[in-house]
Amino acid sequence: MTPKDKNIHLIDSPITPSVAGSWVQGSLPEGCRLCIHGMKMVYFMGGDCSLPSRCKWYCPLSDERKSSSAHFINELPIKNPTNLTAVVKQLVLEAKAMDAAGMSITGGDPLSTSAKVDWVCAIIKAIKIELTDEFHVHLYTSGTVFDNLTADKLEQAGLDDLRFHPAEKDFHRLEFATGRHYTVAAEVPVIPTLENHAYLLHLADHLDMIGADFLNLNEFEMCATNRDALIARGFTLKENSLATVAHSHEYANKFLSEFSPRGGLSIHFCSVLSKDSVQIRQRYLRRANKIRFPYEVVNEDGCLLFIRIEGAASELSQLNLALLESAGMPESMIGLNLARGVLDVPSFLAEDENFIDLLNEYKLKAGILEIIPFREPNLSQIREYTPLMNNIASRILRKEK
């Protein structure tokens, strides 16, 4: 089955509700299906943009990622980002750590220069060799300099899915990508204005005319880096939301009601809640279950829970011995690191009075840690820390409760 076989056009097909307020008319793109299930990792190739005059005001990238030198795999900064072998190795390690079935390549614009095009193609070829041809790769571009040569190179490299965010003057460039072995689409935000509504209709008509595969609509998002610009233009947050711009969902429905009677293009609307909650949560769950230690529990958000005990090496060593010999705990259920001055144990011990007694005896600080599922020292992992009540007075209060 070729990538195009996965995106059959369904004319007059009903809207199918997806997750967290998302919906699809037609068939859900393969890349989106994998994202929803947390099965895609993200390769971020620098934040330099090809069309800043058009979209800089609403760009959701953090200041850290707007730099051309900012290269990431998911949340992890890439080491030696200009060394192909080093980057491929890191991509493969992360794919295995989260049991990924695919990857998106984004930025900035990964195709803004000929050198970047060649780099992207080399990455796709290498990752397909390492992780098989079934590993699904999709790519985002503004298309400002997209041409027939670039389209050829991407096809030869083995790209599965190409998504444009084009200005109207560049609509014609999408035609260079049609008729290839990869799916061709556009992915754009639903900005709730009449001007953008007209743009979406023109874009969808053009996609339908050239035989593209789908249009992916993203609910408009407000975040720390674009908040001031959006508020200055009169945009507000949706009620009871921290990031969703009001009326974006309604404008997506308005667009569909006007386009659907005349077009057979598959349309997918992806909500902010789906991206920020469902997709990330599913990706964390996959990663957590792959990397967890025996003493860690994976919670419903995909974070790792355990008790961390801190203190001097001598007291930690004595506690470790007591847990092994007196309490009979398996060695695999204890994580001792004397160099860092920590000892990690299962979170269920927080309810064990004998364990609390040991903490009191050795005068050790302890608390339940909830961390995002990463081990890298340069990444802020702690999501929540709850100190254990490990003194006599607090124990008495706890018993009275």
C-alpha positions as CSV (number, residue, x, y, z in Angstrom):
1,M,0.0,0.0,0.0
2,T,1.4,3.4,-1.0
3,P,1.0,6.5,1.3
4,K,-1.7,7.8,-1.0
5,D,-3.8,4.7,-0.5
6,K,-4.1,5.7,3.1
7,N,-5.9,9.0,2.3
8,I,-8.9,8.2,0.1
9,H,-11.2,11.1,-0.7
10,L,-14.7,10.6,0.6
11,I,-17.1,13.1,-1.0
12,D,-20.1,14.1,1.1
13,S,-18.8,12.0,4.0
14,P,-20.1,12.9,7.4
15,I,-18.1,14.5,10.1
16,T,-16.5,12.0,12.5
17,P,-15.7,13.2,16.0
18,S,-12.1,12.5,17.0
19,V,-10.4,13.2,20.3
20,A,-10.8,16.2,22.6
21,G,-13.0,18.3,20.3
22,S,-11.2,17.4,17.1
23,W,-13.1,16.0,14.0
24,V,-12.5,14.6,10.6
25,Q,-14.4,14.6,7.3
26,G,-13.1,12.0,5.0
27,S,-10.2,9.8,6.1
28,L,-7.8,10.7,9.0
29,P,-4.3,11.2,7.7
30,E,-1.8,8.5,8.8
31,G,0.5,11.1,10.3
32,C,-2.3,12.5,12.4
33,R,-3.5,9.0,13.5
34,L,0.0,8.2,14.8
35,C,0.3,11.6,16.6
36,I,-3.1,11.1,18.4
37,H,-1.7,7.8,19.7
38,G,1.6,9.4,20.8
39,M,3.5,7.3,18.3
40,K,5.3,10.2,16.6
41,M,8.5,12.0,17.7
42,V,9.3,15.5,16.6
43,Y,12.6,16.6,15.0
44,F,12.8,20.3,15.3
45,M,15.3,21.7,12.8
46,G,15.9,25.3,13.9
47,G,13.4,28.1,14.3
48,D,14.4,30.3,11.3
49,C,11.3,31.1,9.3
50,S,10.9,31.6,5.6
51,L,8.0,34.0,5.8
52,P,8.2,36.0,9.1
53,S,6.3,39.0,7.8
54,R,3.2,36.8,7.4
55,C,3.1,34.7,10.6
56,K,5.6,36.1,13.1
57,W,2.9,37.9,15.1
58,Y,1.2,34.6,16.0
59,C,4.1,32.2,16.0
60,P,3.8,30.0,19.1
61,L,7.5,29.0,19.3
62,S,9.3,29.7,22.5
63,D,12.1,32.3,22.4
64,E,14.5,29.4,22.9
65,R,13.3,27.7,19.7
66,K,13.2,30.7,17.5
67,S,17.0,30.6,17.0
68,S,18.3,28.9,13.9
69,S,20.7,26.9,16.0
70,A,17.9,25.4,18.2
71,H,17.6,21.7,17.3
72,F,15.5,19.3,19.3
73,I,14.1,15.8,19.4
74,N,10.9,16.1,21.3
75,E,12.0,18.0,24.5
76,L,15.6,17.0,24.2
77,P,18.3,19.4,22.8
78,I,20.3,17.7,20.0
79,K,24.0,17.4,20.6
80,N,26.3,18.1,17.5
81,P,23.3,19.1,15.3
82,T,25.5,19.6,12.3
83,N,26.9,16.0,12.4
84,L,24.6,13.7,10.5
85,T,25.8,10.5,12.2
86,A,25.3,12.1,15.6
87,V,21.8,13.4,14.8
88,V,20.7,10.1,13.3
89,K,22.0,8.2,16.4
90,Q,20.0,10.5,18.7
91,L,16.9,10.2,16.6
92,V,17.1,6.4,16.7
93,L,17.7,6.4,20.4
94,E,14.6,8.5,21.1
95,A,12.5,6.5,18.6
96,K,13.3,3.4,20.6
97,A,12.9,5.1,24.0
98,M,9.3,6.0,23.1
99,D,8.6,3.1,20.8
100,A,7.8,5.6,18.0
101,A,6.2,4.5,14.7
102,G,7.1,7.8,12.9
103,M,8.6,11.2,13.0
104,S,7.7,14.7,12.0
105,I,10.3,17.2,10.7
106,T,9.5,20.8,11.5
107,G,11.0,24.2,12.4
108,G,11.1,27.1,11.2
109,D,11.1,25.8,7.7
110,P,13.2,22.7,7.1
111,L,13.2,23.4,3.3
112,S,14.2,27.1,3.3
113,T,17.6,26.5,1.6
114,S,19.1,23.9,-0.7
115,A,21.5,22.9,2.0
116,K,18.6,22.2,4.4
117,V,16.8,20.2,1.7
118,D,19.8,18.0,1.2
119,W,20.1,17.6,5.0
120,V,16.5,16.6,5.3
121,C,16.8,14.0,2.6
122,A,19.9,12.5,4.2
123,I,18.1,12.3,7.5
124,I,15.1,10.6,5.9
125,K,17.2,8.1,4.1
126,A,19.3,7.2,7.2
127,I,16.3,6.9,9.5
128,K,14.5,4.6,7.1
129,I,17.6,2.4,7.0
130,E,17.8,2.3,10.8
131,L,14.0,2.0,11.5
132,T,12.7,0.4,8.3
133,D,10.7,1.9,5.4
134,E,7.5,1.5,7.5
135,F,8.7,4.3,9.8
136,H,6.4,7.2,8.8
137,V,8.0,10.6,8.2
138,H,6.0,13.7,7.6
139,L,7.5,17.2,6.9
140,Y,6.3,20.8,7.3
141,T,7.2,23.7,5.0
142,S,6.0,27.1,4.0
143,G,6.8,26.3,0.4
144,T,8.2,29.7,-0.4
145,V,11.1,28.2,-2.5
146,F,9.6,24.8,-3.2
147,D,10.3,23.5,-6.7
148,N,10.3,20.4,-8.9
149,L,13.9,19.5,-7.9
150,T,13.1,19.6,-4.2
151,A,10.0,17.5,-4.8
152,D,12.1,14.9,-6.7
153,K,14.7,14.7,-3.9
154,L,12.1,14.2,-1.2
155,E,10.4,11.4,-3.2
156,Q,13.8,9.7,-3.7
157,A,14.6,10.0,0.0
158,G,11.4,8.2,1.0
159,L,9.2,10.9,2.5
160,D,5.7,9.8,3.4
161,D,3.8,13.0,3.9
162,L,4.4,16.7,2.9
163,R,2.4,19.5,4.6
164,F,2.5,23.1,3.3
165,H,1.6,26.3,5.1
166,P,1.7,28.5,2.0
167,A,1.0,32.2,1.2
168,E,-1.5,32.6,-1.6
169,K,1.2,33.7,-3.9
170,D,2.9,30.3,-3.5
171,F,-0.2,28.1,-4.0
172,H,1.1,27.1,-7.4
173,R,4.2,25.6,-5.8
174,L,2.1,22.8,-4.3
175,E,1.6,21.3,-7.7
176,F,5.3,20.3,-7.9
177,A,4.6,17.8,-5.1
178,T,1.5,16.1,-6.6
179,G,1.7,12.7,-8.3
180,R,4.5,11.6,-6.0
181,H,4.8,8.6,-3.7
182,Y,4.2,10.9,-0.7
183,T,0.9,12.4,0.3
184,V,0.5,16.2,-0.3
185,A,-1.5,18.4,2.0
186,A,-1.7,21.8,3.8
187,E,-1.7,22.3,7.5
188,V,-2.7,25.8,8.8
189,P,-4.2,27.5,11.8
190,V,-7.9,28.5,11.9
191,I,-7.5,32.2,12.7
192,P,-11.0,33.4,13.5
193,T,-11.2,36.3,11.0
194,L,-13.1,36.8,7.8
195,E,-9.8,37.4,6.0
196,N,-8.4,34.1,7.1
197,H,-11.7,32.4,6.3
198,A,-11.4,33.5,2.7
199,Y,-7.8,32.3,2.6
200,L,-8.9,28.8,3.9
201,L,-11.6,28.5,1.2
202,H,-9.1,29.5,-1.5
203,L,-6.5,27.1,-0.2
204,A,-9.0,24.2,0.0
205,D,-10.3,24.8,-3.5
206,H,-6.7,24.8,-4.8
207,L,-5.8,21.6,-2.9
208,D,-9.0,20.0,-4.3
209,M,-8.2,21.1,-7.8
210,I,-4.7,19.7,-7.9
211,G,-5.7,16.4,-6.3
212,A,-4.0,16.9,-2.9
213,D,-4.8,14.5,-0.2
214,F,-6.1,16.5,2.8
215,L,-6.2,19.7,4.7
216,N,-5.3,19.8,8.3
217,L,-6.7,22.6,10.4
218,N,-5.2,23.5,13.7
219,E,-7.2,25.3,16.4
220,F,-5.7,28.8,16.9
221,E,-3.5,28.9,20.0
222,M,-2.5,31.6,22.4
223,C,0.7,31.2,24.4
224,A,3.3,33.2,26.3
225,T,5.2,34.3,23.1
226,N,2.3,35.5,21.1
227,R,-0.1,36.6,23.8
228,D,0.5,40.3,23.6
229,A,0.3,40.4,19.8
230,L,-3.0,38.4,19.8
231,I,-4.6,40.5,22.5
232,A,-3.5,43.7,20.7
233,R,-5.4,42.4,17.6
234,G,-8.5,41.7,19.7
235,F,-8.3,38.0,20.1
236,T,-9.3,36.5,23.4
237,L,-9.1,33.1,25.1
238,K,-12.0,30.6,24.9
239,E,-13.9,30.4,28.2
240,N,-12.3,27.9,30.6
241,S,-9.3,27.5,28.4
242,L,-5.6,28.4,29.0
243,A,-4.5,28.3,25.4
244,T,-7.4,28.1,22.9
245,V,-8.4,31.3,21.1
246,A,-12.1,32.0,21.2
247,H,-14.2,31.3,18.0
248,S,-11.5,29.3,16.2
249,H,-13.6,26.1,16.5
250,E,-16.6,27.9,15.2
251,Y,-14.7,29.3,12.2
252,A,-13.5,25.8,11.4
253,N,-17.2,24.6,11.3
254,K,-18.1,27.7,9.2
255,F,-15.4,26.8,6.7
256,L,-16.5,23.2,6.5
257,S,-20.1,24.2,5.9
258,E,-19.1,26.3,2.9
259,F,-16.5,24.1,1.4
260,S,-18.0,20.6,2.0
261,P,-20.8,20.9,-0.6
262,R,-18.4,21.7,-3.4
263,G,-15.2,19.7,-2.5
264,G,-14.1,16.2,-1.9
265,L,-11.0,16.9,0.1
266,S,-10.5,15.1,3.4
267,I,-10.5,17.7,6.2
268,H,-9.1,17.2,9.7
269,F,-9.6,19.7,12.5
270,C,-7.1,19.3,15.4
271,S,-8.0,21.0,18.7
272,V,-5.5,22.6,21.1
273,L,-6.6,20.2,23.8
274,S,-5.8,17.3,21.5
275,K,-2.3,18.5,20.9
276,D,-1.5,19.7,24.5
277,S,-3.2,16.9,26.4
278,V,-4.0,13.8,24.4
279,Q,-1.0,13.6,22.1
280,I,1.7,14.6,24.6
281,R,0.1,12.4,27.3
282,Q,0.0,9.4,25.0
283,R,3.7,10.0,24.0
284,Y,4.7,10.3,27.6
285,L,2.8,7.0,28.4
286,R,4.7,5.2,25.7
287,R,8.0,6.6,26.8
288,A,7.4,6.1,30.5
289,N,6.5,2.4,30.1
290,K,9.6,1.9,28.0
291,I,12.1,3.5,30.4
292,R,10.6,3.0,33.9
293,F,12.7,1.4,36.6
294,P,11.0,-1.4,38.7
295,Y,10.5,0.9,41.6
296,E,8.7,3.5,39.5
297,V,4.9,3.7,38.8
298,V,3.5,5.3,35.6
299,N,0.6,7.5,36.4
300,E,-2.3,8.4,34.1
301,D,-0.5,11.4,32.7
302,G,2.5,9.3,31.6
303,C,4.7,10.6,34.5
304,L,6.9,8.5,36.7
305,L,6.2,8.3,40.5
306,F,8.6,7.2,43.2
307,I,10.0,8.3,46.6
308,R,13.3,10.1,46.6
309,I,15.4,10.1,49.8
310,E,18.2,12.6,50.2
311,G,21.1,12.6,52.7
312,A,24.6,11.8,53.5
313,A,26.2,8.7,51.9
314,S,26.7,7.0,55.3
315,E,23.0,7.3,56.3
316,L,21.8,6.3,52.8
317,S,24.0,3.2,52.8
318,Q,22.6,2.2,56.2
319,L,19.1,2.7,55.1
320,N,19.8,0.7,51.9
321,L,21.2,-2.2,54.0
322,A,18.2,-2.1,56.3
323,L,15.7,-2.2,53.4
324,L,17.5,-5.1,51.8
325,E,18.2,-7.2,54.9
326,S,15.5,-6.3,57.5
327,A,12.6,-5.4,55.1
328,G,13.5,-8.0,52.5
329,M,13.1,-5.6,49.6
330,P,14.5,-6.8,46.2
331,E,17.6,-4.9,45.1
332,S,15.8,-4.0,41.8
333,M,13.2,-2.0,43.9
334,I,15.9,0.3,45.2
335,G,17.8,3.0,43.2
336,L,20.9,4.0,45.2
337,N,23.2,6.7,43.9
338,L,25.7,7.7,46.6
339,A,27.5,10.2,44.3
340,R,24.3,12.2,44.0
341,G,23.2,11.6,47.6
342,V,19.9,10.0,46.7
343,L,18.1,6.7,47.2
344,D,14.9,6.0,45.3
345,V,12.2,3.5,46.3
346,P,8.5,2.7,45.4
347,S,5.9,5.3,46.2
348,F,3.7,2.8,48.1
349,L,6.2,2.9,51.0
350,A,4.8,6.3,51.9
351,E,2.0,4.4,53.7
352,D,4.4,2.0,55.5
353,E,4.9,3.0,59.1
354,N,8.1,0.9,59.5
355,F,9.6,2.7,56.5
356,I,8.7,6.1,58.1
357,D,10.4,4.9,61.3
358,L,13.5,4.2,59.3
359,L,13.5,7.7,57.8
360,N,13.2,9.1,61.3
361,E,16.0,6.9,62.6
362,Y,18.4,8.1,60.0
363,K,17.1,11.7,59.9
364,L,16.6,11.6,56.1
365,K,14.7,14.0,53.9
366,A,12.1,12.2,51.6
367,G,9.3,13.1,49.3
368,I,7.2,11.6,46.4
369,L,8.5,12.8,43.1
370,E,6.5,13.0,39.9
371,I,8.7,13.5,36.9
372,I,8.2,13.7,33.1
373,P,9.6,10.5,31.6
374,F,13.2,11.6,30.8
375,R,16.5,10.9,32.5
376,E,18.6,13.6,30.8
377,P,20.3,15.9,33.4
378,N,19.9,19.0,31.2
379,L,16.1,18.7,31.1
380,S,13.8,20.0,33.9
381,Q,12.0,16.8,34.8
382,I,10.2,17.5,38.1
383,R,6.5,18.1,37.7
384,E,5.6,17.8,41.3
385,Y,7.2,17.1,44.7
386,T,5.3,16.1,47.8
387,P,7.4,16.0,51.0
388,L,6.8,12.9,53.2
389,M,5.7,13.6,56.8
390,N,8.5,11.8,58.4
391,N,8.7,13.1,62.0
392,I,6.8,11.9,65.0
393,A,4.5,14.8,65.4
394,S,3.3,14.7,61.7
395,R,2.9,10.9,62.0
396,I,0.5,11.4,65.0
397,L,-1.5,14.0,63.0
398,R,-1.6,11.5,60.1
399,K,-2.9,8.7,62.3
400,E,-5.6,11.0,63.7
401,K,-6.8,11.8,60.3
